[in-house]
Amino acid sequence: MRPVRNWRDALTVVGFLAPALALVGLFIVWPAVWAVIQSFTNRSLTGAGALNPEFVGLENYRRLVRDEDLRSSLLRTAWFVFVSAIVGQTVVGFVVAYLMAERPGWRLRFMPVFAAIFVLPLAVPETVAALTWASMANGTESGLLNRALGTVDAGPVRWLQDHAFATVSVVNVWRGLSFAMVLFAAAFAGFPQQVLEAATVDGASPSQQLRQVILPILRPQILIFLMLTTITSFGIFGLVYFLTRGGPGNETEIVGIYIYNQAFRFFDIGFGSAAGVLLLLILLVPGVAYVRLMREQA
Amino acid sequence: MNEVTVAVRARATNPTGRRAKGRGGLGQTAAYAVLVALALFVVVPFSWLILAAFDARATIFVKVPETWTVGNFRNLFADQDGFRLILNSVIYAGGATVVLIVVTTMAGYVLSRFDFPGRRPLMLGVLLIRVIPPTATIAPLYVIATDLGLLNTYRGVILILAALEAPLVLWIMKGFFDTVPIEIEEAAWVDGATRFGAMFRIVLPLAGPGVAAGGLIGFIGAWNQFLVPLVLISDQDKVPVSIGLFRAWVSYTRVDWGFLAAMATVYVIPAIAFYVIARRALQASIAGSLAGT
């Protein structure tokens, strides 16, 4: 890497960066800034508010704070993230990667086969994931899950009607588990084996090794995945919208669906933008944590 | 303690490895049980997709076809609407990929080669932007796209999809340029190549596989997108597969399930294939060298 030495270098830097920065600036940064500005107006998609948005001060935010639906939507989203992203993806993903990893006195067979299977959902588009799960979780007796229950004389369960939240959480685990396992498997592959061998020699039990050797060393990878999946799951829209459109009632109305409904079903862009700003502020916490963890590499 | 002594001591205390194996026997059986259960959890949802796609009388339920057929796929490409959806997805994702490759190779090259004030904050800022989910900014994005006349246009969706994938792909590109030593470039300058000549003829070919990987990853992201076209495209002729699947699903009772499954299958294949090709680059850029590439 070389310092910028003359005006030609400077021009190259600016000129080469400009298209990418313009694209990102116009379609990601500017909407966020615009959202902050618009959140102080009564702008809407139709009617008087669309033609002449007026400055309404903190009115949108006052509405946001008072809005029961938003509050319950945020709590629901936090719970969704905890259940599906933190427990379902991170904890299960780590445990499975740990089981699959080779270490002194522990070596399972057929691991490449399992690894190939576990990676399958990773690139599957959210709409296809939702569609296949719609078939699995069909509420009639012919749905596959219910047929499985039928063999033990249970069910049928109306998964997407009576247990919608649990069902979409499981679908999110299905979709995100692969990525967790891919990252953790790579982390274990790069794990210094001598450290474990030394710990074995020194008589550390497997659980001691896990707690006192493996977890501390893999902490950065675990945290990076945790931050990423927290942010991603907070922003989920399509996967859940496809399956339930937020229902029944608003049982699965996570914040992404809430924002969509406010802006595009009730045509209240100003309020939807304000809710978006709130989501941005919430995600800033794990977002900055993620950037700090990745900082060494810039 | 060096590796050799560790190995020797390990062998001394555990000459055959039998002790560890014996103790692990039950544990390993349990581990296999967990892995098999998880494998079923992962694989079984694909069953409907594949079986229904080849079933002449498919339903929403999983069943082994009485008559196997490739007719669903034939219909898909013969049918105007079905073909249109796939074509639209190719236009959106392909267009976004072209835009992405151009802008991110340029920016990635500069970020890899030049040290200038604000470079690090810029890289970290891009990383922070990468994690902003589109849901947070979709409402204002809609208004901005409307003001710019981008509603219901191919170019609007192409540009926005490119913008959404740009931060991630930029990091990937930068990482690949980092692996091409600057000395090679300097040697070309000495031999009389211009700065740009060296970039195009020397660096780009060397970083080529990386550029391709970055492009594929951008393609997957754009290909899978649901929210952006849902909000920006209402024109029936311009809808991509993701929205087509959703509309078909919503009109539940009037759906040809075999047709739908065939479409979903065709839609999944490029995403998985490109992921398999480009996955090393993806892992490296998201969790960095930490993930051990």
Boltz contact constraints between the chains, C-beta under 6 A:
constraints:
  - contact:
      token1: [A, 1]
      token2: [B, 115]
      max_distance: 6.0
  - contact:
      token1: [A, 3]
      token2: [B, 115]
      max_distance: 6.0
  - contact:
      token1: [A, 4]
      token2: [B, 114]
      max_distance: 6.0
  - contact:
      token1: [A, 4]
      token2: [B, 116]
      max_distance: 6.0
  - contact:
      token1: [A, 13]
      token2: [B, 110]
      max_distance: 6.0
  - contact:
      token1: [A, 13]
      token2: [B, 114]
      max_distance: 6.0
  - contact:
      token1: [A, 13]
      token2: [B, 116]
      max_distance: 6.0
  - contact:
      token1: [A, 16]
      token2: [B, 106]
      max_distance: 6.0
  - contact:
      token1: [A, 16]
      token2: [B, 107]
      max_distance: 6.0
  - contact:
      token1: [A, 16]
      token2: [B, 110]
      max_distance: 6.0
  - contact:
      token1: [A, 17]
      token2: [B, 107]
      max_distance: 6.0
  - contact:
      token1: [A, 17]
      token2: [B, 110]
      max_distance: 6.0
  - contact:
      token1: [A, 19]
      token2: [B, 103]
      max_distance: 6.0
  - contact:
      token1: [A, 20]
      token2: [B, 103]
      max_distance: 6.0
  - contact:
      token1: [A, 20]
      token2: [B, 104]
      max_distance: 6.0
  - contact:
      token1: [A, 20]
      token2: [B, 107]
      max_distance: 6.0
  - contact:
      token1: [A, 20]
      token2: [B, 166]
      max_distance: 6.0
  - contact:
      token1: [A, 23]
      token2: [B, 103]
      max_distance: 6.0
  - contact:
      token1: [A, 23]
      token2: [B, 163]
      max_distance: 6.0
  - contact:
      token1: [A, 23]
      token2: [B, 166]
      max_distance: 6.0
  - contact:
      token1: [A, 24]
      token2: [B, 163]
      max_distance: 6.0
  - contact:
      token1: [A, 24]
      token2: [B, 166]
      max_distance: 6.0
  - contact:
      token1: [A, 27]
      token2: [B, 160]
      max_distance: 6.0
  - contact:
      token1: [A, 27]
      token2: [B, 163]
      max_distance: 6.0
  - contact:
      token1: [A, 28]
      token2: [B, 129]
      max_distance: 6.0
  - contact:
      token1: [A, 28]
      token2: [B, 163]
      max_distance: 6.0
  - contact:
      token1: [A, 31]
      token2: [B, 137]
      max_distance: 6.0
  - contact:
      token1: [A, 31]
      token2: [B, 140]
      max_distance: 6.0
  - contact:
      token1: [A, 31]
      token2: [B, 141]
      max_distance: 6.0
  - contact:
      token1: [A, 31]
      token2: [B, 144]
      max_distance: 6.0
  - contact:
      token1: [A, 32]
      token2: [B, 137]
      max_distance: 6.0
  - contact:
      token1: [A, 34]
      token2: [B, 140]
      max_distance: 6.0
  - contact:
      token1: [A, 35]
      token2: [B, 140]
      max_distance: 6.0
  - contact:
      token1: [A, 99]
      token2: [B, 31]
      max_distance: 6.0
  - contact:
      token1: [A, 105]
      token2: [B, 20]
      max_distance: 6.0
  - contact:
      token1: [A, 106]
      token2: [B, 24]
      max_distance: 6.0
  - contact:
      token1: [A, 114]
      token2: [B, 35]
      max_distance: 6.0
  - contact:
      token1: [A, 117]
      token2: [B, 39]
      max_distance: 6.0
  - contact:
      token1: [A, 117]
      token2: [B, 42]
      max_distance: 6.0
  - contact:
      token1: [A, 117]
      token2: [B, 43]
      max_distance: 6.0
  - contact:
      token1: [A, 118]
      token2: [B, 42]
      max_distance: 6.0
  - contact:
      token1: [A, 120]
      token2: [B, 42]
      max_distance: 6.0
  - contact:
      token1: [A, 123]
      token2: [B, 220]
      max_distance: 6.0
  - contact:
      token1: [A, 123]
      token2: [B, 271]
      max_distance: 6.0
  - contact:
      token1: [A, 123]
      token2: [B, 272]
      max_distance: 6.0
  - contact:
      token1: [A, 123]
      token2: [B, 275]
      max_distance: 6.0
  - contact:
      token1: [A, 124]
      token2: [B, 268]
      max_distance: 6.0
  - contact:
      token1: [A, 125]
      token2: [B, 224]
      max_distance: 6.0
  - contact:
      token1: [A, 125]
      token2: [B, 271]
      max_distance: 6.0
  - contact:
      token1: [A, 127]
      token2: [B, 226]
      max_distance: 6.0
  - contact:
      token1: [A, 127]
      token2: [B, 242]
      max_distance: 6.0
  - contact:
      token1: [A, 127]
      token2: [B, 245]
      max_distance: 6.0
  - contact:
      token1: [A, 128]
      token2: [B, 264]
      max_distance: 6.0
  - contact:
      token1: [A, 128]
      token2: [B, 268]
      max_distance: 6.0
  - contact:
      token1: [A, 131]
      token2: [B, 245]
      max_distance: 6.0
  - contact:
      token1: [A, 131]
      token2: [B, 264]
      max_distance: 6.0
  - contact:
      token1: [A, 132]
      token2: [B, 45]
      max_distance: 6.0
  - contact:
      token1: [A, 132]
      token2: [B, 48]
      max_distance: 6.0
  - contact:
      token1: [A, 132]
      token2: [B, 49]
      max_distance: 6.0
  - contact:
      token1: [A, 133]
      token2: [B, 45]
      max_distance: 6.0
  - contact:
      token1: [A, 135]
      token2: [B, 48]
      max_distance: 6.0
  - contact:
      token1: [A, 135]
      token2: [B, 60]
      max_distance: 6.0
  - contact:
      token1: [A, 136]
      token2: [B, 45]
      max_distance: 6.0
  - contact:
      token1: [A, 138]
      token2: [B, 60]
      max_distance: 6.0
  - contact:
      token1: [A, 142]
      token2: [B, 61]
      max_distance: 6.0
  - contact:
      token1: [A, 144]
      token2: [B, 62]
      max_distance: 6.0
  - contact:
      token1: [A, 183]
      token2: [B, 287]
      max_distance: 6.0
  - contact:
      token1: [A, 183]
      token2: [B, 291]
      max_distance: 6.0
  - contact:
      token1: [A, 186]
      token2: [B, 283]
      max_distance: 6.0
  - contact:
      token1: [A, 186]
      token2: [B, 291]
      max_distance: 6.0
  - contact:
      token1: [A, 186]
      token2: [B, 292]
      max_distance: 6.0
  - contact:
      token1: [A, 187]
      token2: [B, 291]
      max_distance: 6.0
  - contact:
      token1: [A, 189]
      token2: [B, 292]
      max_distance: 6.0
  - contact:
      token1: [A, 190]
      token2: [B, 292]
      max_distance: 6.0
  - contact:
      token1: [A, 194]
      token2: [B, 3]
      max_distance: 6.0
  - contact:
      token1: [A, 194]
      token2: [B, 6]
      max_distance: 6.0
  - contact:
      token1: [A, 197]
      token2: [B, 6]
      max_distance: 6.0
  - contact:
      token1: [A, 197]
      token2: [B, 10]
      max_distance: 6.0
  - contact:
      token1: [A, 198]
      token2: [B, 6]
      max_distance: 6.0
  - contact:
      token1: [A, 201]
      token2: [B, 9]
      max_distance: 6.0
  - contact:
      token1: [A, 201]
      token2: [B, 10]
      max_distance: 6.0
  - contact:
      token1: [A, 201]
      token2: [B, 13]
      max_distance: 6.0
  - contact:
      token1: [A, 220]
      token2: [B, 290]
      max_distance: 6.0
  - contact:
      token1: [A, 221]
      token2: [B, 290]
      max_distance: 6.0
  - contact:
      token1: [A, 224]
      token2: [B, 287]
      max_distance: 6.0
  - contact:
      token1: [A, 231]
      token2: [B, 131]
      max_distance: 6.0
  - contact:
      token1: [A, 235]
      token2: [B, 133]
      max_distance: 6.0
  - contact:
      token1: [A, 235]
      token2: [B, 135]
      max_distance: 6.0
  - contact:
      token1: [A, 237]
      token2: [B, 135]
      max_distance: 6.0
  - contact:
      token1: [A, 237]
      token2: [B, 227]
      max_distance: 6.0
  - contact:
      token1: [A, 238]
      token2: [B, 226]
      max_distance: 6.0
  - contact:
      token1: [A, 238]
      token2: [B, 227]
      max_distance: 6.0
  - contact:
      token1: [A, 242]
      token2: [B, 246]
      max_distance: 6.0
  - contact:
      token1: [A, 256]
      token2: [B, 135]
      max_distance: 6.0
  - contact:
      token1: [A, 259]
      token2: [B, 135]
      max_distance: 6.0
  - contact:
      token1: [A, 263]
      token2: [B, 139]
      max_distance: 6.0
  - contact:
      token1: [A, 269]
      token2: [B, 139]
      max_distance: 6.0
  - contact:
      token1: [A, 269]
      token2: [B, 143]
      max_distance: 6.0
  - contact:
      token1: [A, 272]
      token2: [B, 139]
      max_distance: 6.0
  - contact:
      token1: [A, 273]
      token2: [B, 139]
      max_distance: 6.0
  - contact:
      token1: [A, 273]
      token2: [B, 140]
      max_distance: 6.0
  - contact:
      token1: [A, 276]
      token2: [B, 136]
      max_distance: 6.0
  - contact:
      token1: [A, 276]
      token2: [B, 137]
      max_distance: 6.0
  - contact:
      token1: [A, 276]
      token2: [B, 139]
      max_distance: 6.0
  - contact:
      token1: [A, 279]
      token2: [B, 136]
      max_distance: 6.0
  - contact:
      token1: [A, 280]
      token2: [B, 136]
      max_distance: 6.0
  - contact:
      token1: [A, 287]
      token2: [B, 128]
      max_distance: 6.0
  - contact:
      token1: [A, 287]
      token2: [B, 131]
      max_distance: 6.0
  - contact:
      token1: [A, 291]
      token2: [B, 124]
      max_distance: 6.0
  - contact:
      token1: [A, 291]
      token2: [B, 127]
      max_distance: 6.0
  - contact:
      token1: [A, 291]
      token2: [B, 128]
      max_distance: 6.0
  - contact:
      token1: [A, 294]
      token2: [B, 127]
      max_distance: 6.0
  - contact:
      token1: [A, 294]
      token2: [B, 288]
      max_distance: 6.0
  - contact:
      token1: [A, 297]
      token2: [B, 288]
      max_distance: 6.0
  - contact:
      token1: [A, 298]
      token2: [B, 120]
      max_distance: 6.0
  - contact:
      token1: [A, 298]
      token2: [B, 123]
      max_distance: 6.0
  - contact:
      token1: [A, 298]
      token2: [B, 124]
      max_distance: 6.0
